[in-house]
Amino acid sequence: MTVSRRTALVRLATLWATPLVVRAADSPRALVVDFMISSGRQRTAWAQLINTFATLNPDLTIVANEFPQEDYKRHFATRLVREPVDLAFWFAGARLREAVRRGLLRPIDNRDTLQALGVRFTPASLDALQHEGKAYGAPVSFYPWGFFYHRPLFASLGLKPPADWSAFLAVSAKLRAAGVIPTAVGARNGWPAAAWFDYFNLRTNGIGFHRQLLAGEVPFGDPRVQGALTPWREMLRRGDFLAESVTEDWDACLPHLYRKAVGMVLLGAFAASKFPPQLAAEIGFFPFPQLNPQVPRAEEAPLDVVVLPARGHNPDGAQRFLRFLAQHEALNVFNRESGMLSPRTDTAAEREPLRRAGRDLLDQARGLAFFFDRDARADLVEPAFAAMREFLLPPHDLNRLLQRLETARRAGST
């Protein structure tokens, strides 16, 4: 078996891909797999996963196309329409359902594959792949969202991770009194701000209402939405967010955390892959605090999946890959290497404190949301991100935010 790397220009707008071609033996048909890469750590783990599968399937030639994150999301549908891809990375939630409705994906029709998935994966992760009674792929990774905080800073001020909103406000007040901005959000691309929107709504109105809202079934002018987001506006007007971070990328917030310029940052577990080794032990993790004690706790847990494109030419090889994900330890290794959590039921107990905290959080959740841009109706996402970026800037006009969201909802409903 030989592994070669080359850079190829895919004739798909300006999208670049780096195929990892694994040639185990001469084969009349290749197995083409598209994957989104968001970090070097993930890229290495992905290559290891593919090589393990190739070793176990020496009769296949595997072409694994690696795409940068934003390009992949932007051109996913176009590529599946034009290219014979056998397996593709995608997201659970509304984006998966939309791809099914557009005829881009085909369901699993192999009984052995369905049985293997059912034995090894958590019920919640498998439910996320169901549409009208059919399954459309296999879970790959998921991860929690929550607050990363500076442990020595909290200890020096006598602070503990807050469990409810009143405690959170008290922590923020003590940070401000010590000359530390409570938090930061790098919202240049919009989506980090959406985590705040999601959590305020989930903690106030619950996951059922949240899903209806993002599906466009409830007006954004509903008083329940305004009530949920009012604490966000109060934080912004009080100066609880580091102002210069708003126009930065998400990871630009982390140095502010390391330097104790801010005390805590709301991000997904992927942020841990950016922590410098010498500082990692200083960073702790706690869930988004409770706002309404009557609302069951739901957590943000974006679920990554591998789906079956409708135009794939090698359905047998694709089914073998799905069974491999369910049956081989390589998927658990992939998630440990990439910093994510495995949705399989046979994962070993987490040793690293941050990973253990994330696993415990999701195990105790009463419901899982997949994040705004994966749960929302597709036409709402970009207008919502733009509106949230504006809301983060003075005068932090909540009425205007809700008006812009409602305008987008109505435009997409006509």
HELIX and SHEET records of a PDB file:
HELIX    1   1 GLY A   40  LEU A   56  1                                  17    
HELIX    2   2 GLN A   69  ARG A   82  1                                  14    
HELIX    3   3 ALA A   94  ARG A  101  1                                   8    
HELIX    4   4 ARG A  111  ARG A  120  1                                  10    
HELIX    5   5 PRO A  123  ASP A  127  1                                   5    
HELIX    6   6 ARG A  151  SER A  156  1                                   6    
HELIX    7   7 TRP A  165  ALA A  177  1                                  13    
HELIX    8   8 TRP A  191  LEU A  214  1                                  24    
HELIX    9   9 PRO A  223  ARG A  238  1                                  16    
HELIX   10  10 ALA A  243  THR A  247  5                                   5    
HELIX   11  11 TRP A  250  CYS A  253  5                                   4    
HELIX   12  12 LEU A  254  TYR A  258  1                                   5    
HELIX   13  13 ALA A  269  LYS A  274  5                                   6    
HELIX   14  14 ALA A  280  GLU A  282  5                                   3    
HELIX   15  15 PRO A  315  GLN A  327  1                                  13    
HELIX   16  16 ALA A  330  SER A  338  1                                   9    
HELIX   17  17 PRO A  353  GLN A  364  1                                  12    
HELIX   18  18 PHE A  372  ASP A  375  1                                   4    
HELIX   19  19 ALA A  378  PHE A  391  1                                  14    
HELIX   20  20 LEU A  398  SER A  413  1                                  16    
SHEET    1   A 3 THR A   2  ARG A   5  0                                        
SHEET    2   A 3 TRP A  16  ARG A  23 -1                                        
SHEET    3   A 3 ALA A   8  LEU A   9 -1                                        
SHEET    1   B 7 THR A   2  ARG A   5  0                                        
SHEET    2   B 7 TRP A  16  ARG A  23 -1                                        
SHEET    3   B 7 THR A  61  PRO A  68 -1                                        
SHEET    4   B 7 ALA A  30  ILE A  37  1                                        
SHEET    5   B 7 LEU A  87  PHE A  91  1                                        
SHEET    6   B 7 LEU A 303  VAL A 307 -1                                        
SHEET    7   B 7 GLY A 137  PHE A 142 -1                                        
SHEET    1   C 2 GLN A 130  HIS A 131  0                                        
SHEET    2   C 2 LYS A 134  ALA A 135 -1                                        
SHEET    1   D 4 ILE A 181  ALA A 184  0                                        
SHEET    2   D 4 VAL A 262  GLY A 268  1                                        
SHEET    3   D 4 TRP A 145  HIS A 150 -1                                        
SHEET    4   D 4 ILE A 283  PHE A 286 -1                                        
SHEET    1   E 2 ALA A 298  GLU A 300  0                                        
SHEET    2   E 2 GLY A 367  ALA A 369  1                                        
END                                                                             
